């Protein structure tokens, strides 16, 4: 249980692993090894995302594995990476009640 410190949450987007690489590299080079990173892989297209080919899908298993490799490459030890979910990604969408 984390009671004190810094947690960085990073959402992985499809077709954009270079951004994730840059973020993880910067964190590993500029911040304490004591910080925690939460890698979110829950992205899925909603609303008008289907109008943009580059974000009209969730991340692939290959992209997920590449992020795991980046975490290892940059020596990031503290944190959490969401499991890869092939179906039922809408479980991440809050049920808004008015």
Sine and cosine of phi, psi and omega as CSV:
sin_phi,cos_phi,sin_psi,cos_psi,sin_omega,cos_omega
0.00,0.00,0.77,-0.64,0.04,-1.00
-1.00,0.02,0.83,-0.56,0.00,-1.00
-0.93,-0.37,-0.31,0.95,-0.08,-1.00
-0.41,-0.91,0.57,-0.82,0.07,-1.00
0.81,-0.59,-0.27,-0.96,-0.08,-1.00
-0.92,-0.40,0.74,-0.67,0.12,-0.99
-0.86,-0.50,0.80,-0.60,0.07,-1.00
-0.96,-0.28,0.80,-0.60,0.04,-1.00
-0.97,-0.25,0.76,-0.65,-0.02,-1.00
-0.76,-0.64,0.84,-0.55,0.03,-1.00
-1.00,-0.06,0.85,-0.53,0.03,-1.00
-0.99,0.13,0.79,-0.61,0.01,-1.00
-0.96,-0.29,0.50,-0.87,0.04,-1.00
-0.90,0.44,0.51,-0.86,0.04,-1.00
0.86,0.52,0.42,0.91,-0.08,-1.00
-0.61,-0.79,0.62,0.79,-0.02,-1.00
-0.92,0.38,-0.39,0.92,0.03,-1.00
-0.89,0.45,-0.59,0.81,0.06,-1.00
-0.91,0.42,-0.70,0.71,0.03,-1.00
-0.87,0.48,-0.67,0.75,0.05,-1.00
-0.84,0.54,-0.74,0.67,-0.03,-1.00
-0.90,0.45,-0.67,0.74,-0.01,-1.00
-0.90,0.44,-0.75,0.66,-0.03,-1.00
-0.91,0.40,-0.61,0.79,0.05,-1.00
-0.89,0.45,-0.73,0.69,-0.01,-1.00
-0.87,0.49,-0.71,0.70,0.01,-1.00
-0.86,0.52,-0.73,0.69,-0.05,-1.00
-0.92,0.40,-0.47,0.88,-0.04,-1.00
-1.00,-0.03,-0.34,0.94,-0.16,-0.99
-0.86,-0.51,-0.23,0.97,-0.05,-1.00
-0.87,-0.50,0.30,-0.95,0.02,-1.00
-0.89,0.46,0.51,-0.86,0.07,-1.00
-0.94,0.35,-0.16,0.99,-0.02,-1.00
-0.99,0.15,-0.21,0.98,-0.01,-1.00
-0.96,0.29,0.34,-0.94,0.03,-1.00
-0.92,-0.39,0.57,-0.82,0.02,-1.00
-0.85,-0.53,0.74,-0.67,0.08,-1.00
-0.94,-0.35,0.95,-0.33,0.02,-1.00
-1.00,-0.02,0.89,-0.45,-0.02,-1.00
-0.99,-0.16,0.82,-0.57,-0.01,-1.00
-0.91,-0.41,0.34,0.94,-0.14,-0.99
-1.00,0.09,-0.02,1.00,-0.07,-1.00
-0.83,0.56,0.70,-0.71,0.22,-0.98
-0.51,-0.86,0.50,-0.87,-0.11,-0.99
-0.94,0.35,0.75,-0.66,0.10,-1.00
-0.71,-0.71,0.13,-0.99,0.02,-1.00
0.76,0.65,-0.91,-0.42,-0.08,-1.00
-0.98,-0.18,0.21,0.98,-0.01,-1.00
-0.87,0.49,-0.46,0.89,0.01,-1.00
-0.92,0.40,-0.17,0.98,0.05,-1.00
-0.99,0.12,-0.14,0.99,-0.05,-1.00
-0.84,-0.54,0.95,-0.32,-0.09,-1.00
-0.80,0.60,-0.63,0.77,-0.08,-1.00
-0.93,0.37,-0.33,0.94,0.03,-1.00
-0.83,-0.56,0.31,0.95,-0.04,-1.00
-1.00,0.01,0.56,0.83,0.07,-1.00
-0.29,-0.96,0.29,-0.96,0.13,-0.99
-0.99,0.13,0.11,-0.99,-0.01,-1.00
-0.94,0.33,0.44,-0.90,0.01,-1.00
-1.00,0.03,0.23,-0.97,0.09,-1.00
-0.86,0.50,-0.60,0.80,0.01,-1.00
-0.90,0.43,-0.69,0.72,0.04,-1.00
-0.88,0.47,-0.66,0.75,0.02,-1.00
-0.86,0.51,-0.75,0.66,0.02,-1.00
-0.88,0.48,-0.61,0.79,0.04,-1.00
-0.89,0.46,-0.62,0.78,0.04,-1.00
-0.91,0.41,-0.66,0.75,0.07,-1.00
-0.85,0.53,-0.67,0.74,0.02,-1.00
-0.91,0.42,-0.61,0.79,0.03,-1.00
-0.90,0.43,-0.66,0.76,0.02,-1.00
-0.86,0.51,-0.69,0.72,0.03,-1.00
-0.93,0.38,-0.69,0.72,-0.02,-1.00
-0.84,0.55,-0.65,0.76,-0.05,-1.00
-1.00,-0.04,0.09,1.00,0.10,-1.00
0.93,0.38,0.50,0.87,0.00,-1.00
-0.99,0.13,0.84,-0.54,-0.11,-0.99
-0.92,-0.39,-0.48,0.88,-0.05,-1.00
-0.99,-0.14,0.80,-0.60,0.07,-1.00
0.57,-0.82,-0.26,-0.97,-0.12,-0.99
-0.52,-0.85,0.65,-0.76,0.10,-1.00
-0.85,-0.53,0.81,-0.58,0.01,-1.00
-0.86,0.52,0.54,-0.84,0.08,-1.00
-0.92,0.40,0.45,-0.89,0.07,-1.00
-0.98,0.18,0.80,-0.60,0.00,-1.00
-0.88,-0.47,0.85,-0.52,-0.03,-1.00
-0.98,0.19,-0.54,0.84,-0.06,-1.00
-0.76,-0.65,0.17,-0.98,0.09,-1.00
0.87,0.50,0.60,0.80,0.02,-1.00
-0.91,0.41,-0.28,0.96,0.00,-1.00
-0.94,0.35,-0.10,0.99,0.06,-1.00
-0.89,0.46,-0.32,0.95,0.01,-1.00
-1.00,0.10,-0.15,0.99,-0.05,-1.00
-1.00,0.04,0.83,-0.55,0.03,-1.00
-0.90,0.43,0.54,-0.84,0.08,-1.00
-1.00,-0.02,1.00,-0.09,-0.04,-1.00
-0.97,0.23,0.79,-0.61,0.04,-1.00
-0.88,-0.47,0.72,-0.69,-0.02,-1.00
-0.98,-0.20,0.00,0.00,0.00,0.00
